[in-house]
Amino acid sequence: MKNNHYNWNYDYSQTLWMKMFLARPDFRNNRSEVLITFEQALDIIKTVDALTQGITKIIYLVGWQGLGHDDCFPEMEVVNDYLKRECDKDGRESLCWLFNEAKKYNTVVSFHGNLADAYSQNPSHEEFVKANALCNGIDGKPAVIERFNDRDAFKTSYKQYWESGLFKKYWDRFCEAVPVIEAGTVHLDNYCVAQSLNPYTTAQEDIEARNKMLDYIASLGIDVTTEYTYREAELRAESHKHPIHYLYRTTGKPIPEVDWRSVPMHTLGRIPASWWTNNITAAECVNIPPALYSGHLTDSALLAVFYGAMHGEDIWMEHGVKTENWADEFLYQFCTLQLPYFYLNRYDRVNIVPDGEDYIAYFSDDIVSYGKTGTIVKNGVMLKEGNDVCLPLDKECETFIAYSENGRSGEWFMPDARFEKAKIYEITTDSNKYIGEADIRGGKISLTLAPSQAFVIKAE
């Protein structure tokens, strides 16, 4: 499964990895509010595979455990029975069915988890309290950091979590409960450092403990993707608005004012991808190869020139599970955000320069990406103009996708094409629909696309 020189199981810069929100808890009624069942998830996966031409995909399931999203953590061993198929005995049987069926559609099903948050309702709570594996206040008692799902939420203290042996105990249970080792990847949300005040743990101690956790997970053959870019300093959270600062202020010490640019990216080399690639500079975007670290850039000006990983999750949450309601939006994001991201990630990042409030990014092979106009140019030839795009889907340049948001007729440039005669297909939610044949002359092809239409262009 190893397929890139950074030794990840997947090249996340060339893989479509997304989340899928299945369910949230309704603790007042002791039930799960289901948005997508395991059976419906497979229907979505089938359609996504058709729209994306069978490329490798990873779907991280959100709310697969307990009664749904953010239930049970840091325990991850009880599958949500509300998501099961009628023909199966329980949720775990249905989950394993989904895991295996998804393989037929070039999709790896994996799991959204959390090692940072904890709840007093969990069976493990007293064990964590006894081991001081939760962040304590200055009184030595577990501190309530914030509220999730109308419940008090605590933070785990990574140093004691690791040294007590609780991490290995509960992680191994997770691996026994679901096929995460076979998936070879897992998403761990909100993996920020939270310091305990009594006994006091330093940021560096907690960072080192988190690294040991990551190394243990890696030793089992599992990649870890996460929510953010982690650059922690003493008594500092990702944001000064984060609720944990209420705890830190009880020390009576001033919270240090630290510029995140001066703090190392502590998980670089251990975490290959994040949903929100924040706290990263323009120069780092150039110097850190996307195959080493990739994701969706939070800075909109940087996103406009480098593009980024689409989330998927927001599409189904907004539009629901009916294919006719979400397919157009999915295809739009895939063609205008993910496809350019794949393409640019195959080239070396050479330089980036300001362009007013935007940027211009330069790549090898004389490729230039202009954030202000949303254009990508190669050797002076336009490959993407606004939301009209024609780019190769694969490294071998054997399959191209052309897409237009508002419709376009005329010549489209294909300087990377290795063939002169092409077959044209329309991308649909079921399968590709044959349109006809066309010649590629002088690196150009004539196409007429209706609004929100996408064509696949392949060698004849």
Phi, psi and omega per residue, in radians:
M1 nan -0.444 3.119
K2 -1.027 2.228 -3.021
N3 -2.493 0.353 3.025
N4 -2.688 2.824 -2.967
H5 -1.317 -0.025 3.036
Y6 -1.637 0.060 3.010
N7 1.231 0.323 2.968
W8 -1.343 2.807 3.049
N9 -1.216 -0.506 -3.134
Y10 -2.318 2.599 2.992
D11 -1.542 1.733 -3.026
Y12 -1.214 -0.274 3.080
S13 -1.373 -0.189 3.132
Q14 -2.237 0.276 -3.127
T15 -2.116 2.426 3.061
L16 -1.504 1.836 -3.135
W17 -2.038 2.246 -3.021
M18 -2.471 2.878 2.993
K19 -1.827 2.719 3.052
M20 -2.355 2.018 -3.074
F21 -1.467 2.001 -3.059
L22 -1.657 -0.755 -2.987
A23 -2.820 2.703 3.025
R24 -2.220 2.669 -3.096
P25 -1.326 2.578 2.923
D26 -2.136 1.468 -3.015
F27 -1.220 -0.494 -3.141
R28 -1.086 -0.594 3.135
N29 -1.873 0.129 3.111
N30 0.896 0.887 3.140
R31 -2.538 3.105 3.126
S32 -1.995 2.309 3.042
E33 -1.559 1.875 -2.989
V34 -1.623 2.247 3.030
L35 -1.746 -0.696 -3.115
I36 -2.464 2.149 3.061
T37 -1.430 2.970 3.083
F38 -1.066 -0.653 3.140
E39 -1.173 -0.753 3.099
Q40 -1.162 -0.584 3.105
A41 -1.042 -0.713 3.128
L42 -1.150 -0.672 3.090
D43 -1.043 -0.727 3.109
I44 -1.141 -0.753 -3.140
I45 -1.046 -0.720 3.102
K46 -1.043 -0.804 -3.117
T47 -1.175 -0.733 3.103
V48 -1.048 -0.681 3.130
D49 -1.106 -0.686 3.098
A50 -1.154 -0.749 -3.108
L51 -1.194 -0.507 -3.052
T52 -1.813 0.178 3.007
Q53 1.098 0.572 3.019
G54 1.280 0.371 3.083
I55 -1.246 2.883 3.111
T56 -1.198 2.312 -3.120
K57 -2.325 2.609 3.004
I58 -2.169 2.252 3.062
I59 -2.030 2.037 3.057
Y60 -1.616 2.073 -3.104
L61 -1.394 2.248 3.105
V62 -1.864 2.252 3.141
G63 1.458 0.368 3.124
W64 -1.328 -0.250 -2.975
Q65 -1.993 2.725 3.081
G66 0.983 -2.193 3.059
L67 -1.824 0.109 3.086
G68 2.386 -2.836 -3.009
H69 -0.879 2.204 3.084
D70 1.156 0.257 2.995
D71 -1.485 2.638 2.991
C72 1.343 -0.464 -2.992
F73 -0.942 2.513 0.120
P74 -1.463 0.054 3.042
E75 -1.264 2.429 3.139
M76 -2.510 1.266 -3.074
E77 -2.485 -0.060 -3.128
V78 -1.955 2.045 -3.129
V79 -1.426 2.452 -3.109
N80 -1.198 1.912 -3.100
D81 -1.228 -0.327 3.134
Y82 -1.196 -0.234 -3.100
L83 -1.654 -0.051 -2.988
K84 -1.223 2.790 2.957
R85 -1.403 2.654 -3.122
E86 -1.079 -0.537 -3.060
C87 -1.419 -0.128 -3.095
D88 -1.775 2.726 -3.077
K89 -1.314 -0.519 -3.117
D90 -2.772 3.090 -3.107
G91 -1.113 -0.603 -3.109
R92 -1.137 -0.695 3.118
E93 -1.098 -0.725 3.122
S94 -1.193 -0.638 3.112
L95 -1.115 -0.765 3.114
C96 -1.131 -0.635 3.059
W97 -1.061 -0.826 3.128
L98 -1.071 -0.761 -3.135
F99 -0.987 -0.789 -3.096
N100 -1.336 -0.671 3.139
E101 -1.169 -0.625 -3.105
A102 -1.101 -0.470 3.113
K103 -1.026 -0.556 -3.132
K104 -1.142 -0.293 -3.093
Y105 -2.056 0.584 3.015
N106 0.999 0.593 -3.039
T107 -2.222 2.271 3.027
V108 -1.679 2.088 3.060
V109 -1.584 2.230 3.090
S110 -2.404 -2.789 -2.827
F111 -2.337 2.445 2.978
H112 -1.579 2.188 3.135
G113 -2.366 -3.074 -3.108
N114 -2.745 2.185 3.105
L115 -1.868 -0.014 -3.051
A116 -1.683 -0.559 -3.046
D117 -1.729 2.635 3.126
A118 -2.601 2.719 -3.079
Y119 -2.328 2.534 -3.086
S120 -1.208 -0.317 3.133
Q121 -1.308 -0.212 -3.093
N122 -1.274 2.512 3.056
P123 -0.994 -0.503 -3.082
S124 -1.403 -0.105 -2.935
H125 -0.998 -0.854 -3.091
E126 -1.111 -0.599 3.115
E127 -1.136 -0.694 3.098
F128 -1.197 -0.695 3.116
V129 -1.096 -0.801 -3.116
K130 -1.081 -0.602 -3.101
A131 -1.536 0.065 -3.044
N132 0.969 0.563 -3.087
A133 -1.586 0.179 2.968
L134 -1.989 2.686 3.119
C135 -1.224 2.095 -3.132
N136 -1.666 2.668 2.972
G137 -1.393 -3.061 -3.111
I138 -1.170 -0.263 3.092
D139 -1.475 -0.004 3.121
G140 1.409 0.136 3.130
K141 -1.866 2.602 3.131
P142 -0.961 2.310 -3.063
A143 -1.710 2.295 3.026
V144 -1.304 2.103 -3.063
I145 -1.601 -0.754 3.141
E146 -2.817 -3.080 -3.133
R147 -2.029 2.251 3.014
F148 -2.179 2.323 3.082
N149 0.892 0.701 3.131
D150 1.099 0.432 3.093
R151 -2.202 2.602 3.038
D152 -1.154 2.333 -3.128
A153 -2.031 2.324 3.087
F154 -1.877 2.890 3.042
K155 -1.959 2.447 3.060
T156 -1.346 2.538 3.081
S157 -1.714 1.875 -2.937
Y158 -1.033 -0.655 -3.096
K159 -1.037 -0.922 -3.133
Q160 -1.286 -0.542 3.091
Y161 -1.018 -0.761 3.138
W162 -1.315 -0.877 -3.015
E163 -1.184 -0.475 -3.140
S164 -1.301 -0.282 -3.070
G165 1.525 -0.032 -3.114
L166 -1.171 -0.603 -3.125
F167 -1.057 -0.910 -3.118
K168 -1.079 -0.687 -3.114
K169 -1.029 -0.880 -3.055
Y170 -1.431 -0.488 3.064
W171 -1.184 -0.728 3.125
D172 -1.122 -0.612 3.065
R173 -1.109 -0.727 3.097
F174 -1.030 -0.806 -3.123
C175 -1.148 -0.506 3.089
E176 -1.342 -0.491 -3.039
A177 -1.407 -0.607 -3.053
V178 -2.384 2.783 -3.051
P179 -1.428 0.913 -3.097
V180 -1.281 -0.549 3.104
I181 -1.166 -0.715 3.099
E182 -1.152 -0.621 3.099
A183 -1.108 -0.660 3.107
G184 1.354 0.182 3.136
T185 -2.751 2.628 3.099
V186 -2.621 2.618 3.057
H187 -1.855 2.161 3.094
L188 -1.959 1.897 -3.040
D189 -1.270 2.605 2.903
N190 0.872 0.860 -3.034
Y191 -1.491 0.782 -3.133
C192 -1.389 2.693 3.029
V193 -1.356 2.318 3.019
A194 -2.230 2.103 -3.039
Q195 -1.515 2.429 3.017
S196 -1.486 2.537 -3.100
L197 -1.690 -0.387 -3.138
N198 -2.749 1.778 0.033
P199 -1.221 2.491 -3.042
Y200 -1.294 2.317 3.013
T201 -2.079 2.390 3.113
T202 -1.429 2.808 3.091
A203 -1.030 -0.710 -3.107
Q204 -1.136 -0.674 3.098
E205 -1.097 -0.734 -3.141
D206 -1.243 -0.607 3.075
I207 -1.107 -0.778 3.129
E208 -1.114 -0.658 3.115
A209 -1.176 -0.714 3.090
R210 -1.083 -0.704 3.096
N211 -1.052 -0.668 3.110
K212 -1.153 -0.675 3.059
M213 -1.070 -0.831 -3.133
L214 -1.076 -0.688 3.134
D215 -1.180 -0.632 3.102
Y216 -1.154 -0.767 3.121
I217 -1.073 -0.749 3.115
A218 -1.086 -0.603 -3.135
S219 -1.142 -0.345 3.098
L220 -1.578 0.012 3.112
G221 1.498 0.503 -3.081
I222 -2.098 2.196 2.966
D223 -1.348 2.605 3.064
V224 -2.038 2.088 2.927
T225 -1.812 2.710 -3.033
T226 -2.420 -3.026 -3.046
E227 -1.524 -0.715 -2.987
Y228 -2.228 3.095 2.927
T229 -1.653 2.129 -2.975
Y230 -1.746 2.012 3.110
R231 -2.365 1.400 -3.004
E232 -1.682 2.502 2.997
A233 -2.165 3.063 -3.079
E234 -1.024 2.272 3.103
L235 0.892 0.729 -3.127
R236 -2.269 2.314 3.043
A237 -1.817 3.066 3.121
E238 -1.014 -0.577 -3.139
S239 -2.395 2.512 3.083
H240 -1.234 -0.144 3.054
K241 -1.554 -0.089 -3.101
H242 -1.123 2.410 -3.090
P243 -1.018 -0.394 -3.108
I244 -1.149 -0.322 3.092
H245 -1.151 -0.425 3.045
Y246 -1.109 -0.650 3.078
L247 -1.203 -0.833 -3.088
Y248 -1.051 -0.567 -3.116
R249 -1.182 -0.372 -3.134
T250 -1.251 -0.171 3.087
T251 -1.215 -0.333 -3.061
G252 1.405 -0.043 3.116
K253 -1.676 2.575 3.067
P254 -1.179 2.409 3.086
I255 -1.307 2.149 -3.062
P256 -1.049 2.409 3.007
E257 -1.515 1.907 -3.059
V258 -2.141 2.240 3.026
D259 -1.364 2.115 -3.060
W260 -1.037 -0.419 -3.140
R261 -1.130 -0.379 -3.129
S262 -1.549 -0.062 -3.076
V263 -1.810 2.349 -3.140
P264 -1.087 2.725 2.964
M265 -1.435 1.652 -2.906
H266 -1.113 -0.480 -3.065
T267 -1.775 0.116 3.126
L268 -1.079 2.215 -3.071
G269 1.682 -0.264 3.079
R270 -1.941 -0.468 3.130
I271 -2.114 2.080 -3.043
P272 -1.486 -0.274 -3.043
A273 -2.798 2.596 3.093
S274 -2.380 2.624 3.108
W275 -1.158 -0.787 -3.110
W276 -2.017 1.704 -3.121
T277 -1.457 1.267 3.136
N278 -1.666 -3.125 3.140
N279 0.898 0.827 3.104
I280 -2.444 2.383 -3.057
T281 -1.544 2.916 3.091
A282 -1.079 -0.725 3.139
A283 -1.114 -0.665 3.116
E284 -1.182 -0.581 3.070
C285 -1.060 -0.587 3.119
V286 -1.353 -0.736 -2.985
N287 -1.469 -0.386 -3.137
I288 -1.729 1.977 -3.120
P289 -1.070 2.426 -3.128
P290 -1.084 -0.422 3.071
A291 -1.233 -0.357 3.056
L292 -1.492 -0.693 -3.138
Y293 -2.675 2.143 -3.085
S294 -2.427 3.023 3.113
G295 2.722 -2.864 -3.114
H296 -1.710 1.993 -3.089
L297 -1.210 2.228 -3.135
T298 -1.277 -0.601 3.093
D299 -1.225 2.007 -3.031
S300 -1.128 -0.549 3.126
A301 -1.212 -0.657 3.076
L302 -1.250 -0.680 3.101
L303 -1.039 -0.618 -3.069
A304 -1.168 -0.418 3.131
V305 -1.810 -0.498 -3.119
F306 -1.773 -0.273 -3.059
Y307 1.075 -2.874 -3.073
G308 3.137 3.049 -3.083
A309 -1.242 2.255 3.036
M310 -1.352 2.674 -3.022
H311 -1.591 -0.593 -3.102
G312 1.353 -0.944 -3.080
E313 -0.862 -0.803 -3.083
D314 -1.138 -0.529 -3.131
I315 -1.133 -0.852 -3.097
W316 -1.283 -0.544 3.091
M317 -1.168 -0.630 -3.108
E318 -1.450 -0.670 -2.992
H319 -1.856 -0.178 3.121
G320 1.475 -2.971 -2.996
V321 -1.676 -0.225 -3.125
K322 -1.213 2.174 -3.029
T323 -0.940 -0.764 -3.073
E324 -1.129 -0.306 -3.121
N325 -1.575 -0.421 -3.046
W326 -2.058 -0.282 -2.994
A327 -1.088 -0.727 -3.118
D328 -1.096 -0.752 3.137
E329 -1.162 -0.695 3.106
F330 -1.079 -0.823 -3.115
L331 -1.099 -0.675 3.094
Y332 -1.046 -0.875 -3.115
Q333 -1.168 -0.671 -3.138
F334 -1.111 -0.757 -3.056
C335 -1.371 -0.590 -3.038
T336 -1.728 -0.252 -3.127
L337 -2.074 -0.921 -3.061
Q338 -1.322 -0.764 -3.118
L339 -1.062 -0.836 3.058
P340 -1.084 -0.604 3.107
Y341 -1.079 -0.873 3.072
F342 -0.948 -0.822 -3.059
Y343 -1.101 -0.912 -3.093
L344 -1.150 -0.552 -3.133
N345 -1.171 -0.230 3.120
R346 -1.461 -0.090 -3.095
Y347 -2.058 2.682 3.098
D348 -1.191 2.430 3.035
R349 -1.498 2.090 -2.991
V350 -1.719 -0.792 -3.046
N351 -2.873 2.796 3.025
I352 -2.469 2.376 -3.115
V353 -2.287 2.563 3.088
P354 -1.155 2.587 3.067
D355 -2.419 1.374 -2.978
G356 1.175 -2.165 3.086
E357 -1.530 0.002 -3.111
D358 -1.980 -2.972 3.136
Y359 -2.319 2.801 2.888
I360 -2.119 2.190 -3.127
A361 -1.934 2.382 -3.107
Y362 -1.956 2.376 -3.127
F363 -2.163 2.947 3.062
S364 -1.112 2.940 -3.128
D365 1.067 0.486 3.059
D366 1.004 0.748 3.062
I367 -1.762 2.329 -3.139
V368 -2.261 2.352 3.098
S369 -2.022 2.156 -3.096
Y370 -1.860 1.989 -3.111
G371 -1.199 -0.635 -3.065
K372 -1.112 -0.680 -3.066
T373 -1.830 -0.127 -3.124
G374 1.155 0.619 -3.111
T375 -1.980 2.622 3.009
I376 -2.182 2.258 -3.060
V377 -2.193 2.434 3.036
K378 -2.212 2.124 -3.111
N379 0.888 0.671 3.118
G380 1.415 0.003 -3.100
V381 -1.787 2.346 -3.069
M382 -1.396 2.083 3.091
L383 -1.772 -0.487 3.095
K384 -2.476 2.256 3.114
E385 -2.303 1.828 -3.015
G386 1.069 -2.162 3.128
N387 -1.866 0.442 2.889
D388 -1.804 2.158 -2.999
V389 -2.516 2.457 3.014
C390 -2.451 1.844 -3.030
L391 -2.445 2.690 3.056
P392 -1.226 2.413 3.094
L393 -1.429 -0.507 -3.054
D394 -2.033 2.808 3.134
K395 -1.117 -0.535 -3.084
E396 -1.371 -0.111 -3.140
C397 1.010 0.706 3.101
E398 -1.759 -0.298 3.125
T399 -2.308 2.181 3.123
F400 -2.015 2.682 3.015
I401 -2.154 2.252 3.021
A402 -1.967 2.363 -3.092
Y403 -2.501 2.509 3.041
S404 -2.374 2.247 3.134
E405 -1.248 -0.737 -3.039
N406 -1.923 0.035 -3.106
G407 1.655 2.454 -3.121
R408 -2.769 2.425 3.099
S409 -2.269 2.344 3.117
G410 2.472 -2.670 -3.089
E411 -1.531 2.416 3.068
W412 -2.120 2.384 -3.089
F413 -1.521 2.372 3.100
M414 -2.384 1.134 -3.079
P415 -1.160 -0.327 -3.125
D416 -1.538 -0.107 -3.068
A417 -1.092 2.383 3.119
R418 -1.830 0.278 -3.113
F419 -2.490 2.781 -3.075
E420 -1.956 -0.316 3.080
K421 -2.104 2.302 -3.010
A422 -2.250 2.622 2.942
K423 -1.780 2.408 -3.058
I424 -1.964 2.323 3.106
Y425 -2.275 2.543 2.989
E426 -1.564 2.361 3.077
I427 -1.364 2.186 3.065
T428 -2.204 3.042 -3.097
T429 -1.319 -0.229 3.136
D430 -1.790 -0.937 -3.135
S431 -2.872 3.021 3.119
N432 -1.281 2.392 3.131
K433 -1.810 2.123 -3.087
Y434 -1.162 2.272 -3.120
I435 -1.854 -0.780 -3.117
G436 2.771 -2.846 -3.124
E437 -2.085 2.763 3.129
A438 -2.686 2.700 3.079
D439 -1.659 2.576 3.006
I440 -1.904 1.946 -3.057
R441 -2.121 2.179 -3.129
G442 1.047 0.576 3.135
G443 1.268 0.378 -3.129
K444 -2.301 2.632 3.097
I445 -2.390 2.537 3.116
S446 -1.681 2.173 -3.118
L447 -2.451 2.616 2.991
T448 -2.179 2.008 -3.120
L449 -2.001 2.371 3.029
A450 -1.375 2.897 3.090
P451 -0.968 2.366 3.105
S452 1.099 0.437 3.132
Q453 -1.804 2.513 3.116
A454 -2.261 2.388 3.086
F455 -1.968 2.554 2.918
V456 -1.768 2.325 -3.126
I457 -2.076 2.055 -3.084
K458 -2.240 2.760 3.072
A459 -1.060 2.428 -3.118
E460 -1.163 nan nan
